[in-house]
Amino acid sequence: MQSCETGNEPKDILAATALFPLFDWCQAIAPAGSRLILLQPPLAAPPFRELDLTQAKRIRQARLIISMGYGWDEWMREYIQNAVEEKQEIIDLQKWQEERIAETASSHESERETNPRLWLDPIWTQEAVRCIAERMKAILPEKESEIEERTQAYLLELNRLHREIGETIASLSYKEYAIVGGSFAPLARRYGLAETAYADGKELAEALRNRSRPVIFVEKANDLRGVRVIVNKAKEIVLPLDAYGSPNDPERGSYIETMRFNLNSFKKGLSHGVDG
């Protein structure tokens, strides 16, 4: 198993998590030089089921462990339950979101439903970033002002992203789309899109007989070569979406860059004239 780290080796690990979007949030708000651990590669499919000895040691050293829940990092959650040390802080984002929904009497659909991919909704992302920042400040009170400054700067970027996505999607000619091998339902609910998700090529082949739009979105994390053959035979346009991002990709090297990558795909696929 490989991991992605930032910071200097001698220092304590400030935070460990298993999903790249969460790792990138931590990079944006943690004090300069903080050591952070990403416990699995960004596009690991299927996700890891257990830690090797090196990773187990690292997660024990982390002062803050951030779990997404909803099945994304079940192996890590089991470790947390069985082996976590008293000095470690834990953020369970599934539990946190469920509590937020129970507390908030919001009229917006996106705030009334649990969201297994909450990072695909920039509003939920802002709330999660605030939660992580508060826990980091409790762990590092001497760095409180730096964490707050970095958090506020990042929240401004996230709010700009939210406005950009909202304005772009509002301008699109089409508001319905199909996706194979994944789901962007959190983003769709937030910004008024209607998603139809297909798990595999068989479902897709049946659906293509009745489709009027020649665009199919495919999530990049999946090996969907067979789906592409079906789509190509039907003369559909295939456009990529990426829920995770990758630190080594110039287009998707951060959470915000990845969301803009997806926005550009939606803009291309749902604008008038794409079927030429």
C-alpha positions in Angstrom: 0.0 0.0 0.0 1.2 3.5 -0.8 0.4 6.8 0.8 0.6 10.4 0.0 2.1 12.7 2.6 2.9 16.4 3.1 5.1 17.9 5.8 8.3 17.0 7.4 9.0 13.4 8.6 10.1 14.2 12.2 6.9 16.0 13.1 3.8 14.3 14.5 1.2 13.5 11.9 -1.6 16.1 12.3 -4.3 14.3 10.3 -4.9 11.1 8.4 -7.7 10.3 6.0 -8.5 7.8 3.2 -10.1 10.0 0.5 -8.2 12.6 -1.6 -10.8 15.4 -1.4 -10.7 15.3 2.4 -6.9 15.2 2.3 -6.8 18.2 0.0 -9.1 20.2 2.4 -6.7 19.5 5.2 -3.8 20.7 3.0 -5.6 23.9 2.4 -6.3 24.8 6.0 -3.6 23.1 8.1 -0.7 25.2 9.4 2.3 25.4 7.0 4.6 22.4 7.4 1.9 20.1 8.9 2.3 16.4 8.2 -0.7 14.9 6.6 -1.4 11.3 5.5 -3.6 10.0 2.6 -4.0 6.3 3.4 -4.9 5.1 -0.1 -4.3 6.2 -3.7 -7.0 8.6 -5.0 -8.5 6.2 -7.5 -8.2 3.0 -5.6 -10.9 0.6 -6.8 -11.9 -1.4 -4.9 -10.8 0.5 -1.8 -8.3 -1.1 0.5 -9.8 -3.4 3.2 -7.0 -3.4 5.7 -3.9 -1.5 6.8 -0.3 -2.8 6.4 2.1 -2.4 9.3 3.5 0.9 8.1 0.1 2.4 7.6 -1.1 1.1 10.9 1.8 2.8 12.6 1.1 6.0 10.8 -2.6 6.1 11.7 -1.6 5.5 15.3 0.6 8.6 15.2 -2.0 10.8 13.7 -3.5 13.3 16.1 -6.7 13.6 14.0 -8.3 10.8 12.0 -11.0 11.9 9.5 -13.4 9.2 8.3 -15.9 9.7 5.5 -18.1 6.8 6.4 -20.9 5.5 4.2 -18.8 2.5 3.3 -15.9 4.5 1.8 -13.4 3.7 4.5 -15.0 0.9 6.5 -11.6 -0.8 7.1 -10.4 2.4 8.7 -13.5 2.8 10.8 -13.0 -0.7 12.2 -9.4 0.2 13.1 -10.6 3.4 14.8 -13.1 1.4 16.9 -10.7 -1.3 17.9 -7.3 0.4 18.2 -7.6 4.2 18.5 -5.4 5.7 21.2 -6.9 8.1 23.8 -4.8 11.1 22.5 -6.3 10.9 19.0 -9.3 12.9 17.8 -11.8 11.4 15.4 -14.1 13.1 12.9 -16.8 10.8 11.6 -18.3 12.8 8.7 -21.2 10.4 8.3 -22.2 10.8 11.9 -21.5 14.6 11.7 -23.8 15.0 8.6 -26.6 12.9 10.1 -26.5 15.1 13.3 -26.4 18.3 11.2 -29.5 17.2 9.2 -31.3 16.4 12.4 -30.5 19.9 13.8 -31.2 21.9 10.7 -34.7 22.6 9.5 -33.5 23.6 6.0 -35.9 23.9 3.0 -33.2 22.9 0.5 -33.4 19.3 -0.6 -29.6 18.9 -0.4 -29.7 19.7 3.4 -32.4 17.2 4.1 -30.7 14.1 2.8 -27.7 12.2 3.9 -25.0 12.5 1.2 -22.5 9.6 0.8 -20.4 11.8 -1.6 -20.9 15.1 0.3 -17.7 16.5 -1.2 -19.5 16.8 -4.5 -21.7 19.5 -3.0 -19.6 22.7 -2.3 -22.0 23.8 0.4 -21.7 20.7 2.4 -17.9 20.9 1.7 -17.8 24.3 3.3 -19.5 23.0 6.4 -17.2 20.0 6.6 -14.1 22.2 6.3 -15.3 24.4 9.2 -15.8 21.2 11.3 -12.2 20.0 10.5 -10.8 23.4 11.1 -12.4 23.7 14.6 -10.9 20.3 15.5 -7.5 21.3 14.2 -7.6 24.5 16.3 -8.5 22.4 19.4 -5.5 20.2 18.8 -3.1 23.0 18.0 -4.2 26.1 20.0 -0.9 27.8 19.4 -1.7 27.7 15.7 -5.3 28.9 16.0 -4.9 32.2 14.2 -3.0 30.6 11.3 -5.6 27.8 10.9 -8.4 30.4 11.0 -6.8 32.6 8.4 -6.1 29.7 6.1 -9.7 28.4 6.6 -11.3 31.7 5.8 -9.2 32.0 2.7 -10.2 28.5 1.6 -13.9 29.1 2.3 -13.8 32.1 0.1 -12.4 29.9 -2.7 -15.1 27.3 -2.1 -17.8 30.0 -2.1 -16.5 31.2 -5.5 -16.6 27.7 -6.8 -20.2 27.3 -5.6 -21.3 30.5 -7.4 -19.4 29.5 -10.5 -21.1 26.1 -10.6 -24.5 27.6 -9.9 -24.2 30.3 -12.6 -22.8 27.9 -15.2 -25.5 25.2 -14.7 -28.3 27.8 -14.7 -27.1 28.8 -18.1 -27.1 25.3 -19.6 -29.7 24.3 -22.2 -30.3 20.9 -20.7 -30.8 19.9 -17.1 -31.0 16.1 -17.4 -28.1 13.7 -17.9 -27.0 10.1 -17.7 -24.0 8.6 -16.0 -22.4 5.2 -16.0 -20.4 3.7 -13.1 -21.0 6.4 -10.5 -23.2 9.2 -9.3 -23.0 12.9 -9.0 -26.4 13.1 -7.3 -25.2 15.5 -4.6 -24.2 18.1 -7.2 -27.3 17.4 -9.2 -29.6 18.0 -6.3 -27.8 21.2 -5.2 -27.9 22.8 -8.6 -31.2 21.6 -10.1 -30.0 18.8 -12.4 -31.7 15.5 -13.0 -29.5 12.4 -13.0 -30.1 9.0 -14.3 -27.3 6.6 -13.2 -26.6 3.2 -14.8 -24.6 0.6 -13.0 -23.4 -1.3 -16.1 -23.4 -1.7 -19.8 -26.5 -3.9 -19.9 -28.6 -1.2 -18.2 -27.2 1.4 -20.5 -27.8 -0.5 -23.7 -31.5 -0.8 -22.9 -31.8 2.8 -22.0 -30.0 4.1 -25.1 -32.9 2.9 -27.2 -35.1 5.6 -25.8 -32.6 8.5 -25.3 -32.8 11.8 -27.2 -29.6 13.3 -25.9 -26.4 11.9 -27.5 -24.3 12.4 -24.3 -23.2 9.9 -21.6 -21.0 10.8 -18.7 -18.6 8.1 -17.5 -16.8 8.2 -14.1 -13.1 8.0 -14.6 -12.4 5.7 -11.6 -14.0 2.7 -13.3 -12.8 0.4 -16.1 -15.7 0.9 -18.5 -14.2 -0.2 -21.8 -17.2 -2.4 -22.5 -19.5 0.5 -21.8 -17.6 2.7 -24.2 -18.1 0.1 -27.0 -21.8 0.1 -26.4 -21.9 3.9 -26.3 -19.8 4.2 -29.5 -22.0 1.9 -31.4 -25.0 4.0 -30.4 -23.0 7.1 -31.7 -23.2 8.7 -28.3 -20.7 11.3 -27.0 -18.7 10.1 -24.0 -17.5 12.7 -21.5 -15.6 12.0 -18.3 -16.5 12.9 -14.7 -14.2 12.4 -11.8 -15.4 12.3 -8.2 -12.0 11.9 -6.5 -9.3 13.9 -8.2 -5.6 13.0 -8.4 -2.6 14.9 -7.0 -0.5 14.0 -10.0 -2.9 15.2 -12.7 -2.5 18.9 -13.8 -6.3 19.2 -14.4 -7.4 17.4 -11.2 -4.6 18.0 -8.8 -6.9 19.6 -6.1 -10.5 19.4 -4.9 -11.3 22.7 -6.6 -9.5 21.8 -9.8 -11.4 18.5 -10.0 -14.8 20.2 -9.5 -14.0 22.6 -12.3 -12.9 19.7 -14.5 -16.4 18.2 -13.9 -18.1 21.5 -14.4 -16.4 21.8 -17.8 -17.7 18.3 -18.8 -21.2 19.2 -17.7 -20.9 22.5 -19.7 -19.8 20.7 -22.8 -22.3 17.9 -22.5 -25.4 19.9 -21.6 -25.0 23.0 -23.7 -27.1 23.5 -26.8 -25.5 22.3 -29.9 -23.4 19.5 -28.5 -25.0 17.0 -30.8 -23.9 19.1 -33.7 
